[in-house]
Amino acid sequence: MKGMETEYRTLKELYRRSVGLYADRRCSCLYQGECLTYREFAARVDRVAFMFHSAGLRKGDKVALLSNNMPNWAVCYFAAVTTGLVIVPILPDFSSEELGMIISHSDARALCVSDRLYSKIPKETVEKLDVVIRTMNLGIITGGGDKTAEPCHVETEVAPDDLAAIIYTSETTSAPKGVMLSHGNLASQILMETALFPVGKEDVFLSILPLSHTYECSVGMLYPFSRGSEVVYLDKLPTASTLMPALKAVRPTVMLSVPLIIEKIYKSQVASKFRKGRVRQYLYSRPWFRKLVHKLAGHKLREIFGGRLRFFGIGGAKLDAPTEEFLREAGFPFAIGYGLTETAPLIAGAVPGNVRPRSTGPVLNSIQARLENVNPVTGEGEIVVLSPSTMQGYYKNPVATRNVFTPDGWFRTKDLGYFDKDGHLYIKGRLDNMIVGAGGENIYPEEIESVINSHFLVTDSIVKEERGRLVAMVHFNRDELERRYHDLREEFNHRMGDIKKDILNYVNSKVGKSARIADVEEHEAGFEKTPTQKIKRFKYSRTRKPKQEAGGEQNP
């Protein structure tokens, strides 16, 4: 939008603008709980900012934030960044040991924590903090300054280059890194999102992903706050039993999701109905019938989502091809994008109506992207970007910081991809995950896994190389297996060989010769994942040692 670049350069300016423009509008709600206007929200921000100040915190000091989603999560975030403090949002999935390490490494002097996560913090870590605040009621658990002091507004100057947040990525590697994002990084990101897909005062977001992840924080919290929108938080896991009633009650216009959620809906509500009986399978394999079914299912799906949805952003991992085909043919308003924690996060994005199959869309305005070490045959190379949202570096890790920037200052994503003639970006896979075949071919495990996961009997998979062969480690959908073999439950384990062979033939009929798998192994337990449902690959590799990755999560 013309003139948009002059609206704000820092999160403090963004905050003041919204509080002034939208004071009496609803800002932040907890599903089946409290709702705050922008004015009420601001009063809480002042209250928490004063608590930080009374505890002796000053500009540049760090505040850790460990909480499930709720309005007060955002209150604590803004109380820190608008007074020159540095917020350290922490993913709730970290272990107790990891939490202690992150809080110590970040040099946090304060902690805002929810009741259910407080018990995970090591006692010795809590004892070193100046103040610990309970996010549920914004009361002080321990520490703090003069509790008799008269509350007052805390005012601090904040510049675009000032550090705003340190985000410890929960990657697919074993060692989290603290990504340093400035006020200018985050403010420019929000402005780019505004140009990509405008939202406004009438929009209602339903937030179901962890706010501690850059994807949900930037696109699902900061962005709607900047435009006067309302955000409703679901503080429980988005299972069918919790999500369906919320959709009916909230009737959101905007949502963000990871592929797993919408893939489960497609597999269970659409595809599974046409796996029973040869006639149904035959009809569903006919394009004209499939498109008709998808169109009807899409109408029902939009009703399930409340009937007002106009933007359903999908990111965090690659969406499987059958689900994407269904969403497109169903006329569902889905968007696909690509980004990393280090870029705050968006790099490229395609909005509803502009999504091309398997593409993440063109790069955003104000971002430049190019390919390095391009394969002359395939045209694929490593994506490197120059963006105003690119991080300042990794906290207290200058070596890792130097390694992720080119000599001319562009950020190395360590993702491989290519552009079509219109500038739309296609992601092939991670550079560190790529396998070189016997004939020198580049093999991308993510692409094979996408095919495997599209099989209705599969929940998740990992493809790896073992002694020159590609092996698929598969976590089966046991519920679907039992439904299919309901009359053979006692012989179920004896049938597993046939099931694996079926998967093998299915995958190898859909991939190129060099990407064919040689064996299927069952992984009975679910794979350990990051908060955006990406499998932590290093935990299941038998031949490789964990590597430090340049990039964080992929996001829309």
N, C-alpha and C positions, 0 to 999 in steps of 0.2 A: 504493500500500500504506500502511496506517495506520502512522504513526510513521516512515515512510521519510524525511521531511524532516529528522529529527534525526540521521541517520547520518553525514553529512559536509557541510561547507560549502566546503571547498577541495579541490584535487587532492592536497594533502599528506595531509589527513585521509582521503581516499578510498584513497590508496596505503597508508598505515599500517594501515588497517582490513583491506584485502585481504591484505597480507603477513602480518598476524597470524592471520587466519582460515584462510587457504588455503596456508600455508607449504609443505606437502609435496605439494601438487597440481601437475599440469603447468600451466604458465602460457603459455609462448610457444615455438613451434617453427618451424623452417625446413623446408619440404617436402624430404624426402630429406637432411635435415641435422640439426643439433643441436636438442635440446629442453631447456628450463629449467623447473625448478619455481619457485614463487613465492619460495622461500627463495634459490635460486641467482640468480634475477633480481635480488633485493634486494641481494645481495652485489656484483653488477656495477654497480648504481645507486650504491652507496656508493663504489665505485672511481672511477667517472667524476665524481661530485660532488667527490671529493677532487682530481681533476685540475683541475677548474674553479677550485676554491678555491686550489690551489697556484699557478695562473697569475695570481692576483690578482683574480679575478672575485668580485663581491659582489652583494648583493641589488639587483635592478633592472637588472643588466647583461644584455646580450642574447647568446644563443647560437643561431647559425644551424645548421640541420639539413638536409643535402642528401644523401639516400641512397635506394637502392632498399629495398624492404620486407625486413625481417629482424628477429629478436628484439632486436638491439642498437639498432635505430631507436627502439623503445619504451624501452629502457634509457636512451639519451641524453635522450629527452624527459622522463622522470621524474627523472633526475639534475638536470635544470635546474629544473623547476617545483617540486620538493619542497624546494629550497634557496633559493627566492626569486628565482631567475634567470628570465628571460623567453625562452621558446623561440620560434624563428622557423623553422617548417617551410617548406621551399622546394620547389615542384613541379619535378620533374626535367626537364620539357619546356622550361623557360626557356632562352634562348640564353645564350652566354657573356657577352655585353654586359649582358643583363638580370640575370644572376646577380650580376655585379659591382655593378650599380646597386642591387639589393635589399639585398645585404650591407652596402653603404655607407649606404644610406638608413635601414636598421634600426639602425644604430650597433652592429652585432654585434662583440663582442670575441673570440668563439670560434666555431669551426666543427667540426661532426661531419660527416664526408663519406665516401661509399663510393668504392671504387677506381675504378669505371667512370665516376664523375662528377667526380672530383678534377681531371681534365685540362681540364674546362670552366671552372674558376675562373681568372680572370685573375691573372697572377703578381703584379701590383701590389696586388691585393686580398688575397692570401694574406700578403704581406709586412707588412700593417698589422694582422694578427690576433695576439692574445696566445698562442693555442694552437689547433692544428689536430689533431683526433683522428680516427683511422681507424675507421670503424664496424665493419669486418670483424673486427678483433681488439682494438679499444679501445686500440690503441697510439698514441703521440704521433708525428705526422708532423713537426711543427715547433712551436717555441715551448715553452711550459710553464714552470713555476717550478722550485723546488728538487727535482730528481729523486731526491735522497737522503733527503728528508724521510720520516718514518715515517707511513704512511697512517692516517687517523683519520676518524671519522664527522663529517660537517659538519651542524650544526644551525642552522636559521634559522627565525624566526617568519614565518608566512604568513597573511595575512588575506583574507577573501572579496573585498574590493575591490582587492586587489593584482593587477597585470597578470600574466597567465600566458603568453599567446601573442600573437604578431603574425603574421597569415596574409596573405600577398600573393596576392590573387585573380588567377587567370588567366581573365579574363572574356571575353566576346565583344567587348569594346571594346579599345582599344589601350593603355590606361594602367592597369597594375595598381595597386591601393591596399592599404595595410597595415591589415587589420582587427584591432583591439585587443580581445581577449577576456580577461576577468578570471577568477580562480579561481571566483568565484561564478557567472559566466556558464556555465562548463563544468560545474561541479558540479550546478547546477540542471537543466541539459540532461540529464545522465545520470540524474537522479532522474525526470525526465519520461519518458525512454525506458523506465525500469524499470516505471513505471505503465502504459505503453502495451503493452509486450510483455515480460513477465518472462523472463529467462534465468537459468541456474544452473550449478552445479558440473559437471553432466553434459553441458553443451552444448559443442560443438566448432565454432568458426568457421573457415571457410576464407577467407583474406584475399587478394583478387586486384586490388584498386584501390589507387592511390597513398595511402600513409599521410599524405602531406603535404596531402591534401585533407581539409577539415573533416568531410565525410561519413564517410569511412573512419576517420579519427582518432577522432572522437567515438563513432560508433555501432559501429565495427568494432575499436577498440582500447581506449579508455577504458571503454566500457560493459562488455564482457566481463571486463576486469580488475577492475571493481568488484564483479562477482558470482562470481568464482572460476572462470570459464570458461577453456577452452583456445583459443588462436588459432594456426592454422598458416598461415604466410606462403608464398605462391607468389611468388618473386622474379623471375619472367619474365612476359612478356606472356601474357595468358590466351587463347592460340590453342587450337584444337582439339587439337593435338598435345601441348601442355603441360597443358591443363586436364583432359582426359579421364582420364589416368592418375592425376592428383592427386585427382579426385573419387572414383575407385575405391579409392584407398589411404586417404584421409582420412575418407571417408563423413561429411561435415559435417552438422550439424543446423541451422546458420545460415550464410547467405551474403548478401553485399551485391553489387549489380551495377549497371551502367548498362544502359539499354534495348538498346543495340546488340548486346550479347552474346546475350541471349535472343531478340531479333528474328532474328538470324542463324540460330540453332538452329531456330526455327519455319519460316523461309523455306526453309532447306536440307533439313531433315529431315521436314517435314510438308507445307507448301503446295506445294513443287516437285513432289512425287510425284503431285499431282492437276492439274498443268498440261499433262500430256501426254495427248493424245487427248480427243475430244469426249465420250465416254462418262464418263470420269473427271471431267472438268470439270463435266458435268451433275450427276452424283451428288454431287460435293462442294458444289454450289450448293444442294442440298436440305438444309434444317436438320436433319432427323432423321438423315441419313447423316453430315453434318459433325459433329454432336455425338457420334455413335458413334465416328467416326474419332478425334476429339479425346480422347475418354475412353480409348481404347486407347493412343493416343500418349502421353497423360499418365502412364499406368502405366509405360510403357517409359522415359519421361523421368525419373521418380522413381527408377527403378532405375539409370539412368546417373549420377544425382547421389548414388548411394550407398545409397539406400533409407531414410535417416534424416532427410532434410531436412524441417524444420517451419516454416522462415521464410526466404523468398527476397526480400530487400528490393530494390526497383528505384527508382532515382532518378538525378538528374543531368540529365535531359531528359525529354521526353514520350514515353511508350510508345505505339507506333502501335496503332490500334483492332483490326485483325485479330489481332495477337499477344496483346493483352489478352483478346480473345474466346476465343482458343485456350486461354490459361492458365486462364481461368475455367471453361470447359467441360471442360478436362482434369483439373480438381481439383488443380491445382498450387498449393502453399502460398505464393503470392506476396503481397507487400505493396507498397503504393504510398504515397509521401509527398511532402511539399513543404517546402522550407526554403532558407536562404541561408547563405553563409559568415558574414554579419553576425549571424545568429541562432543560430549554433553547433551544428547547423544547423536542426533540426526545428522546424517551425511546425504542420504538420498531418500526420496519418498514418492509414492504414487497414491493419489487420493481416489476415492470412489469414482468410478467411471473412466479412470485413466490408468488402470492396472493392466499391465501386459503379462501374459503367462510366464511365470518363473523369474520375472524381473522385479527389482526393488524400486524402479522408477529412476528419473533423472536426478542429478545432484541438486541440492537446494541453491537458491539464490545466495550470492556472497561466498560460495564455496567453489574452489577449483579442485579438480581431480585428474590424475593421470595414471598410466600404467608403467611399471618398471619391470625390467627383465622379461620382456614380452616373448612368448613362444611364437616363432614366425609361422608355424603351421596353424595353430588354433586361435592366435590373436589374444591369448589370455596372459595376464601379468599381475604383479602385485599392485594393489590399489594404494596410492599415496595421495594425501589430500592437504590442501592449504585452506584452513577455515578459521574464522574469528572465534570459533567455539573450541578450538583445540586446547587441551590442558596446558598448564605451565610446566608440568613435569610430574614425576613420581616423588612423593614426599621422602626426603632424606635418602634418595637413591639416585645420585647423579649419573652413575654408570648406566643404569637401565634407561634413564631419560635420554642420554646421548644416543643410545642404541636404537631408539624408535624414531629418530629424526634424520632425514637426509642431510647431506652437507649444505643444501640451500634452504633448509628449515621446514620441509614438508613432513607430515606425520606418516609413518609407515603403519598401515593397518594390519599387515600380515594376512590379509585376505586376498584371495586370487579371484579375478573376475575379468569381464570384458564389457565393452559398450557396443550397442547396436548403432546403426547409422543415424538414429534420432537422438542419441545420447542417453538412452536408458541403460542402466547398469544391471548386470547379471552376475551374481555371486556364485562361484564354483565351489569354494571351500577354503579351509584354513591352510596356509602355507606349511605349518608345522604338521598338519595331518596328512598332507598329500603323500601318496605312495607312487613310486616310480616302477612301472611294470617291467617285465623281462625284455620287452622290445623298446624300452625307453619312453613308453606312454605315461602321461600324467593321469593318475587315477585318484578321484576325489571320493573318499569314503562317505561324505555327507550325501552325495547324490545317490549312491547305492542304498544307503540307509533310508532315504526318502522313498525309494521303491519298495523296500522291505516293509517299512511302516505302513504303506498303503494297503498291505494285505490285511484282511479283516480279522485274521487270527493273531495278529502281532500288535503289541503295545509299543515296544521300543526295541532298538537294536544298535549294535556297534559293529562296524566292519574293520577288521585289522589284518595285518599281514603276518603270516606264520610260515617260515621256511619256504618263502616264495609263492605261497598260496593265499588267496583271500578267504578269510573265515568270518562268518557272521555269528555274533553272539546275540541271541534273541530272547526277549522277555515276552512270553506269550500272553494273550488275553485269555486267562483261565475260564472266565465266565462264558465267553463265546465258545471256547473249546467244549465245555461241559454241555452247553446248549446243543451244539452240533452232534456231540457223541453221547447224548443223554441216555441212550439205551445200551451204551457200552462202557459205563463208568468203571466197572471192575476190570475191563481190559484196556482202560485208557492209556496206561503207561506202555502197554505193548503196541499201541497204535502210534506212539510218538515218532517212530522211524518213518512211517508213511507221511505223517504231518510235516516232518522236516524235509522230506523229499519233495512234497508239494510246494513248500516255500522255495526250495532250491530251484525247481523248474519254473515257478512263477517269476522269480527275480531274473533268472538268466534269460528268460524270453523277452525281457524288457530292457536289458542293458547291452552295451557293446561287448565284443569278445574279450577285451582286456579287463573289463569290469565284472566278469562272471565270478561268482563265489564257488568255492570248492566244497565247503562244508557248512553246516548249521549246527551251532551248539545252543542248548537251552540254558538260559540264565533265569533260574526260578524266582529269585528275589528281584524286586525292582531296582533299577540302576540308581545310584546316588547322583543327585542333580543339584544344579545351582537354582536360585530362586526363580529364574526365568526358564526353568525346565530344560536346561542344556546338561547333558550327561557329563560328569567329570571323568573324561576319558583316561586320564593318567592312572586312575584307580583300577583300570581293567586292562592295562597294557602289560604284556608279559615280556616284551622285547625292548621297550623303550623306557628311558628314564624321564621323569617329569622335566619339562622345559619351561622357562619363563616366556610367557607370551607377551607380545607387544600390545595386543588389543584386549579389551574387556568383552562384555556381552554384545551380541548383535541386537539392535533395537529398531523399532520403526521410527 
